Amino acid sequence: MSTVLAFDFGAARIGVAMGSTELGIPHPVETIAATDNDTRFSRIEALIREWQPTQLVVGLPLTEDGEEQDSSRLARKFANRLHGRFSLPVALVDERYTSAAASEALNQSGLKGRKQKTALDQVAAMQILQSYFDAPPALSPLVE
């Protein structure tokens, strides 16, 4: 059984989820609310030490048409930094509609409006991780 950490990368916050490949069920971990890389990567390093993942997954934001955009390039850069700093494989997963789906899931659970802010990024990271679990690994573009 191996652990996977997934990240919903954003300029202000990074949602983190984890799951095991054996169960294929994602769980929320936390939201890293920091804009400076030192704080972000320090916290990510602590999470990697705690969970000891064998795989990292980063959501890749694409346009509705599947095209890359500025945020796609930032997510790729983040994924490359993760790979470079922690020497772990990093898969990129199409994250189209994950924030909307995460918001809808939170609405259905009774958490609405501004109250969603603290959980939204974690739930989006869970959806990214679920997409990774559901898709054959050969279809997930890897960062090398």
Contacts in CASP RR format, 6 or more apart in sequence:
PFRMAT RR
TARGET T0000
AUTHOR 0000-0000-0000
METHOD contacts of the structure
MODEL  1
MSTVLAFDFGAARIGVAMGSTELGIPHPVETIAATDNDTRFSRIEALIRE
WQPTQLVVGLPLTEDGEEQDSSRLARKFANRLHGRFSLPVALVDERYTSA
AASEALNQSGLKGRKQKTALDQVAAMQILQSYFDAPPALSPLVE
1 20 0 8 1.000
1 21 0 8 1.000
1 22 0 8 1.000
1 23 0 8 1.000
2 20 0 8 1.000
2 21 0 8 1.000
2 22 0 8 1.000
2 53 0 8 1.000
2 54 0 8 1.000
2 55 0 8 1.000
3 18 0 8 1.000
3 19 0 8 1.000
3 20 0 8 1.000
3 21 0 8 1.000
3 51 0 8 1.000
3 52 0 8 1.000
3 53 0 8 1.000
3 54 0 8 1.000
3 55 0 8 1.000
4 18 0 8 1.000
4 19 0 8 1.000
4 20 0 8 1.000
4 21 0 8 1.000
4 53 0 8 1.000
4 54 0 8 1.000
4 55 0 8 1.000
4 56 0 8 1.000
4 57 0 8 1.000
4 129 0 8 1.000
4 132 0 8 1.000
4 133 0 8 1.000
5 16 0 8 1.000
5 17 0 8 1.000
5 18 0 8 1.000
5 19 0 8 1.000
5 29 0 8 1.000
5 47 0 8 1.000
5 48 0 8 1.000
5 51 0 8 1.000
5 53 0 8 1.000
5 55 0 8 1.000
5 56 0 8 1.000
5 57 0 8 1.000
6 16 0 8 1.000
6 17 0 8 1.000
6 18 0 8 1.000
6 19 0 8 1.000
6 26 0 8 1.000
6 56 0 8 1.000
6 57 0 8 1.000
6 58 0 8 1.000
6 59 0 8 1.000
6 93 0 8 1.000
6 125 0 8 1.000
6 126 0 8 1.000
6 128 0 8 1.000
6 129 0 8 1.000
6 132 0 8 1.000
7 14 0 8 1.000
7 15 0 8 1.000
7 16 0 8 1.000
7 44 0 8 1.000
7 56 0 8 1.000
7 57 0 8 1.000
7 58 0 8 1.000
7 59 0 8 1.000
7 78 0 8 1.000
7 82 0 8 1.000
7 125 0 8 1.000
7 128 0 8 1.000
8 14 0 8 1.000
8 15 0 8 1.000
8 16 0 8 1.000
8 17 0 8 1.000
8 59 0 8 1.000
8 95 0 8 1.000
8 98 0 8 1.000
8 99 0 8 1.000
8 121 0 8 1.000
8 122 0 8 1.000
8 124 0 8 1.000
8 125 0 8 1.000
8 128 0 8 1.000
9 15 0 8 1.000
9 58 0 8 1.000
9 59 0 8 1.000
9 74 0 8 1.000
9 75 0 8 1.000
9 78 0 8 1.000
10 71 0 8 1.000
10 74 0 8 1.000
10 75 0 8 1.000
10 121 0 8 1.000
11 35 0 8 1.000
11 74 0 8 1.000
12 33 0 8 1.000
12 35 0 8 1.000
13 31 0 8 1.000
13 32 0 8 1.000
13 33 0 8 1.000
13 121 0 8 1.000
14 31 0 8 1.000
14 32 0 8 1.000
14 40 0 8 1.000
14 44 0 8 1.000
14 121 0 8 1.000
15 29 0 8 1.000
15 30 0 8 1.000
15 31 0 8 1.000
15 32 0 8 1.000
15 121 0 8 1.000
15 122 0 8 1.000
15 124 0 8 1.000
15 125 0 8 1.000
16 28 0 8 1.000
16 29 0 8 1.000
16 30 0 8 1.000
16 31 0 8 1.000
16 32 0 8 1.000
16 44 0 8 1.000
16 47 0 8 1.000
16 122 0 8 1.000
16 125 0 8 1.000
17 26 0 8 1.000
17 27 0 8 1.000
17 28 0 8 1.000
17 29 0 8 1.000
17 122 0 8 1.000
17 125 0 8 1.000
17 126 0 8 1.000
17 128 0 8 1.000
17 129 0 8 1.000
18 26 0 8 1.000
18 27 0 8 1.000
18 29 0 8 1.000
18 51 0 8 1.000
18 53 0 8 1.000
18 129 0 8 1.000
19 25 0 8 1.000
19 26 0 8 1.000
19 27 0 8 1.000
19 129 0 8 1.000
21 55 0 8 1.000
21 133 0 8 1.000
24 130 0 8 1.000
24 133 0 8 1.000
25 133 0 8 1.000
26 125 0 8 1.000
26 126 0 8 1.000
26 127 0 8 1.000
26 129 0 8 1.000
26 130 0 8 1.000
26 133 0 8 1.000
27 126 0 8 1.000
28 119 0 8 1.000
28 122 0 8 1.000
28 123 0 8 1.000
28 125 0 8 1.000
28 126 0 8 1.000
29 47 0 8 1.000
29 51 0 8 1.000
29 122 0 8 1.000
29 125 0 8 1.000
30 47 0 8 1.000
30 122 0 8 1.000
31 118 0 8 1.000
31 119 0 8 1.000
31 121 0 8 1.000
31 122 0 8 1.000
32 39 0 8 1.000
32 40 0 8 1.000
32 43 0 8 1.000
32 44 0 8 1.000
34 40 0 8 1.000
34 43 0 8 1.000
37 81 0 8 1.000
41 81 0 8 1.000
41 85 0 8 1.000
44 82 0 8 1.000
44 86 0 8 1.000
45 85 0 8 1.000
45 86 0 8 1.000
48 86 0 8 1.000
48 88 0 8 1.000
53 88 0 8 1.000
54 88 0 8 1.000
54 89 0 8 1.000
55 88 0 8 1.000
55 89 0 8 1.000
55 90 0 8 1.000
55 91 0 8 1.000
56 79 0 8 1.000
56 82 0 8 1.000
56 83 0 8 1.000
56 86 0 8 1.000
56 88 0 8 1.000
56 89 0 8 1.000
56 90 0 8 1.000
56 91 0 8 1.000
57 90 0 8 1.000
57 91 0 8 1.000
57 92 0 8 1.000
57 93 0 8 1.000
57 128 0 8 1.000
57 129 0 8 1.000
57 132 0 8 1.000
57 140 0 8 1.000
58 75 0 8 1.000
58 78 0 8 1.000
58 79 0 8 1.000
58 82 0 8 1.000
58 90 0 8 1.000
58 91 0 8 1.000
58 92 0 8 1.000
58 93 0 8 1.000
58 128 0 8 1.000
58 143 0 8 1.000
59 75 0 8 1.000
59 92 0 8 1.000
59 93 0 8 1.000
59 94 0 8 1.000
59 95 0 8 1.000
59 98 0 8 1.000
59 128 0 8 1.000
60 68 0 8 1.000
60 72 0 8 1.000
60 75 0 8 1.000
60 76 0 8 1.000
60 92 0 8 1.000
60 93 0 8 1.000
60 94 0 8 1.000
60 95 0 8 1.000
60 141 0 8 1.000
61 69 0 8 1.000
61 71 0 8 1.000
61 72 0 8 1.000
61 75 0 8 1.000
61 95 0 8 1.000
61 96 0 8 1.000
62 68 0 8 1.000
62 69 0 8 1.000
62 72 0 8 1.000
62 94 0 8 1.000
62 95 0 8 1.000
62 96 0 8 1.000
63 69 0 8 1.000
64 96 0 8 1.000
66 94 0 8 1.000
66 96 0 8 1.000
75 92 0 8 1.000
76 92 0 8 1.000
76 143 0 8 1.000
79 90 0 8 1.000
79 92 0 8 1.000
79 143 0 8 1.000
80 90 0 8 1.000
80 143 0 8 1.000
82 88 0 8 1.000
82 90 0 8 1.000
82 143 0 8 1.000
83 89 0 8 1.000
83 90 0 8 1.000
83 143 0 8 1.000
83 144 0 8 1.000
89 142 0 8 1.000
89 143 0 8 1.000
90 142 0 8 1.000
90 143 0 8 1.000
91 132 0 8 1.000
91 137 0 8 1.000
91 140 0 8 1.000
91 141 0 8 1.000
91 142 0 8 1.000
91 143 0 8 1.000
92 140 0 8 1.000
92 141 0 8 1.000
92 142 0 8 1.000
92 143 0 8 1.000
93 128 0 8 1.000
93 131 0 8 1.000
93 132 0 8 1.000
93 135 0 8 1.000
93 140 0 8 1.000
94 131 0 8 1.000
95 124 0 8 1.000
95 127 0 8 1.000
95 128 0 8 1.000
95 131 0 8 1.000
98 124 0 8 1.000
98 127 0 8 1.000
98 128 0 8 1.000
98 131 0 8 1.000
99 120 0 8 1.000
99 124 0 8 1.000
101 124 0 8 1.000
101 127 0 8 1.000
102 120 0 8 1.000
102 123 0 8 1.000
102 124 0 8 1.000
102 126 0 8 1.000
102 127 0 8 1.000
103 116 0 8 1.000
103 120 0 8 1.000
105 123 0 8 1.000
106 112 0 8 1.000
106 116 0 8 1.000
106 119 0 8 1.000
106 120 0 8 1.000
106 123 0 8 1.000
107 116 0 8 1.000
111 119 0 8 1.000
132 140 0 8 1.000
END
